[in-house]
Amino acid sequence: MSEPAAELPISDARDSLADVVSRAHYAGRITYVTRRGQRLAAIVPADLAEAIERAEDAADVSAARDALARIDAGDSPVSLTELRDELGL
């Protein structure tokens, strides 16, 4: 069971970093680090961050497979220049 998420000003987080990290590890607590009430970052349990990374990797692999299947089906690949234009880069 994990503790409910918390918000902590960055100055307090700096002063109690060891406790915040311990709560993330042992109690599963997510702590949002804030400045002037705005969330800047989160300290999360490592297993949660790793699960997010695995999900992102799986989504990337799926998107790549879909793109390759479209190319195999006759679609033209998008050039880097076209992609940059589309993304406004």
N, C-alpha and C positions, 0 to 999 in steps of 0.2 A: 504494500500500500504506500502511496506517495503522499507527501504533504501538499497542501494547496500552494499554488504559485504565489510569489510575493514580489513586491517592488521595493527597491532600495536605492536611495540616492547614491551616486557614484562615490561621494566622500565617505559615506557610511560603509559602502562595499569595500573600499580600500582599507578601512580600519578593521574590518571583520572578514577579510577574504578567506582565511583558513576555515572559519565557521561556515561561511556561505558554500565553499567547496565541499566541506564535510556533509552539509545538509543535502547537497546535490547527490553526492555519492551514496550516503547511507540511507537517506530518507526519500530520495527521488524528487526532491524539491527543485522547481524551476524558479530562479530569481532573476527578475528583470532589473537591470541596472539603468537608472534614470538620471537625467539632468534637467532641472527645472520642470519635472513632471513628465518629460518625454522619454519614452523607452529608447535606449541606445544599443543595448546588447542584452544577452541572456546567458546566465550560467546554468547549464543543464547537465543532467547525468550523462556520462560518456556513452552509455549504452543507447540512450535516446539519440544523441548526435550521430552515432554510428548507424543506427536504424534509418535515420533520415538520409545519410550518405548512401546507404544501400538502395533505398527507394529511388533516389535521384539517379544513381547509376543504372538501375533497372529501367527507368523511364528513358534515359539516354540511349540505352541499347535497343529498346523497343522503337524509338524514333528512328534510329539508324537503320534497323531492319526494315521498317516501313518505307524509308527513303530508297533503300536498295531494291525493294520489291517494286516500287514505282518505276525506277530506272529499268529494271528487268522487264517491266511491262511496256516499255517504250517511251516513258516520260523522259524529257531532257533534264539533265542535272542543272542546278542553278549555279551560275558562276559566282565567284567571290565578289566581283564588282556588283552584280545584281543583288546579292544578299546585303552588301553594305548599303546600297541605295534603298532597298526595302526597309532596312533597319534605321536608316537615317544616320549612318556613320560616315 
